[in-house]
């Protein structure tokens, strides 16, 4: 594509858009009638002259202009358990089949959690989950280890999706 010194699109050696015989630049109606393939750099003035059809990422304004359909399936609860935590003893989850995520709530005191299956939690090691706080886990549930310095419980709800 080529543009003249005033930023008008050159078509068949002339400016315009109807067979190369127009005496001026493309009109707004002409630009909107058929998508115009664009290659090469465009100036700011050229981009601001008329709206251009854009494919690719959606802008914030486009998202806010109309509802965007979302395909999503709800997740289902696959089970729950109360795990009694003895002071200073590491515990693991009893994961129901089909479970891919869990919500763990410390119940009665602070609980420490590790997720790698190797590191044992302790009074100073692991993610601290204070009493009443819910901690979401969407990693390998069989690798989760729990620890409480003071006897308490952990309430766990399991889900089939993260």
C-alpha positions as CSV (number, residue, x, y, z in Angstrom):
1,X,0.0,0.0,0.0
2,X,1.1,3.5,-0.7
3,X,0.0,6.9,0.6
4,X,0.4,10.3,-0.9
5,X,2.0,13.2,1.0
6,X,-1.4,14.0,2.6
7,X,-1.8,10.5,4.0
8,X,-4.4,9.4,1.4
9,X,-4.3,5.8,0.2
10,X,-3.1,5.4,-3.3
11,X,-5.1,3.0,-5.4
12,X,-4.0,2.0,-9.0
13,X,-1.6,5.0,-9.1
14,X,-4.3,7.5,-8.0
15,X,-5.8,8.6,-4.7
16,X,-9.3,7.3,-4.0
17,X,-11.0,4.0,-3.9
18,X,-13.3,3.5,-6.9
19,X,-11.1,2.0,-9.6
20,X,-8.4,4.6,-9.2
21,X,-10.5,7.4,-10.6
22,X,-11.5,9.3,-7.5
23,X,-10.0,12.7,-7.0
24,X,-9.8,12.5,-3.1
25,X,-9.0,10.0,-0.4
26,X,-11.2,7.1,0.5
27,X,-14.4,8.2,2.2
28,X,-15.6,6.8,5.5
29,X,-18.3,4.8,3.7
30,X,-15.7,3.3,1.3
31,X,-13.4,2.3,4.2
32,X,-16.3,0.7,6.0
33,X,-17.7,-1.1,2.9
34,X,-14.9,-3.6,2.5
35,X,-12.1,-4.6,4.9
36,X,-8.8,-3.0,3.7
37,X,-5.7,-5.2,4.2
38,X,-3.0,-3.1,5.7
39,X,0.7,-3.8,5.7
40,X,3.6,-1.6,6.7
41,X,3.7,1.2,9.2
42,X,0.8,3.6,9.6
43,X,1.0,7.1,10.9
44,X,-1.0,8.3,14.0
45,X,-3.1,10.5,11.6
46,X,-3.9,7.5,9.4
47,X,-5.0,5.4,12.4
48,X,-7.2,8.1,13.8
49,X,-8.8,9.0,10.4
50,X,-11.3,6.1,10.4
51,X,-12.0,3.1,12.6
52,X,-10.2,-0.1,11.5
53,X,-11.4,-3.6,12.0
54,X,-9.1,-5.4,14.4
55,X,-8.6,-9.0,15.1
56,X,-6.7,-10.3,18.0
57,X,-6.7,-9.2,21.6
58,X,-9.9,-7.3,22.8
59,X,-9.5,-3.9,24.3
60,X,-11.0,-2.8,27.6
61,X,-13.5,-0.6,25.7
62,X,-14.6,-3.5,23.6
63,X,-15.1,-5.7,26.6
64,X,-17.2,-3.0,28.3
65,X,-19.3,-2.3,25.2
66,X,-21.3,-5.6,25.3
67,X,-21.5,-8.7,27.4
68,X,-18.9,-11.3,26.6
69,X,-20.1,-14.9,26.6
70,X,-18.1,-17.1,28.9
71,X,-18.2,-20.9,28.7
72,X,-17.6,-22.2,32.1
73,X,-18.7,-25.2,34.1
74,X,-19.2,-25.1,37.8
75,X,-17.1,-27.2,40.0
76,X,-18.6,-29.8,42.2
77,X,-17.8,-30.7,45.8
78,X,-16.3,-34.2,45.8
79,X,-16.1,-34.5,49.6
80,X,-15.1,-33.0,52.9
81,X,-13.3,-34.0,56.0
82,X,-12.3,-32.7,59.4
83,X,-8.7,-33.5,60.2
84,X,-7.8,-33.5,63.9
85,X,-4.3,-32.2,64.2
86,X,-2.3,-33.3,67.2
87,X,0.3,-30.8,68.5
88,X,3.6,-31.3,66.7
89,X,2.5,-34.1,64.4
90,X,2.4,-33.9,60.6
91,X,-0.8,-35.0,58.9
92,X,-1.8,-35.6,55.3
93,X,-5.1,-35.3,53.4
94,X,-7.4,-38.3,52.6
95,X,-8.2,-37.2,49.1
96,X,-11.5,-38.5,47.6
97,X,-11.3,-39.8,44.0
98,X,-11.8,-37.2,41.3
99,X,-10.6,-34.3,43.5
100,X,-8.3,-31.7,41.9
101,X,-8.5,-28.8,44.4
102,X,-9.2,-28.2,48.1
103,X,-10.1,-25.4,50.4
104,X,-8.4,-25.9,53.8
105,X,-9.5,-23.9,56.8
106,X,-7.6,-23.7,60.1
107,X,-10.0,-24.4,62.9
108,X,-9.0,-23.5,66.4
109,X,-5.4,-22.4,65.9
110,X,-2.7,-21.7,63.4
111,X,-1.9,-24.5,60.9
112,X,1.2,-24.7,58.6
113,X,0.9,-26.2,55.1
114,X,3.5,-27.5,52.7
115,X,2.6,-28.6,49.1
116,X,5.7,-30.3,47.7
117,X,5.3,-33.7,49.4
118,X,8.9,-33.5,50.6
119,X,9.2,-30.7,53.0
120,X,7.7,-31.3,56.4
121,X,5.9,-28.4,57.9
122,X,6.8,-27.2,61.4
123,X,6.2,-24.3,63.7
124,X,8.3,-22.2,61.4
125,X,8.2,-24.0,58.0
126,X,5.3,-23.9,55.6
127,X,2.6,-21.5,54.7
128,X,0.9,-20.1,57.8
129,X,-2.9,-20.4,57.8
130,X,-4.3,-18.6,60.8
131,X,-7.5,-19.7,62.6
132,X,-10.5,-19.2,60.4
133,X,-8.6,-18.4,57.3
134,X,-9.3,-20.5,54.2
135,X,-6.3,-21.6,52.1
136,X,-7.0,-22.8,48.5
137,X,-4.9,-25.6,47.0
138,X,-4.9,-26.6,43.4
139,X,-1.6,-28.6,43.3
140,X,-1.2,-32.3,43.8
141,X,-3.4,-32.9,46.8
142,X,-1.6,-36.1,47.8
143,X,1.5,-34.0,48.5
144,X,-0.2,-31.6,51.0
145,X,1.1,-31.8,54.5
146,X,-0.4,-30.1,57.6
147,X,1.1,-29.2,61.0
148,X,-0.2,-27.5,64.1
149,X,2.0,-26.5,67.1
150,X,-1.1,-26.6,69.3
151,X,-3.8,-29.2,68.8
152,X,-6.6,-28.1,66.6
153,X,-8.4,-29.2,63.4
154,X,-8.4,-28.5,59.7
155,X,-11.6,-28.4,57.8
156,X,-11.1,-29.5,54.2
157,X,-13.5,-29.3,51.3
158,X,-12.6,-31.0,48.0
159,X,-13.5,-30.0,44.5
160,X,-13.3,-31.6,41.0
161,X,-11.9,-28.5,39.4
162,X,-9.4,-25.8,40.4
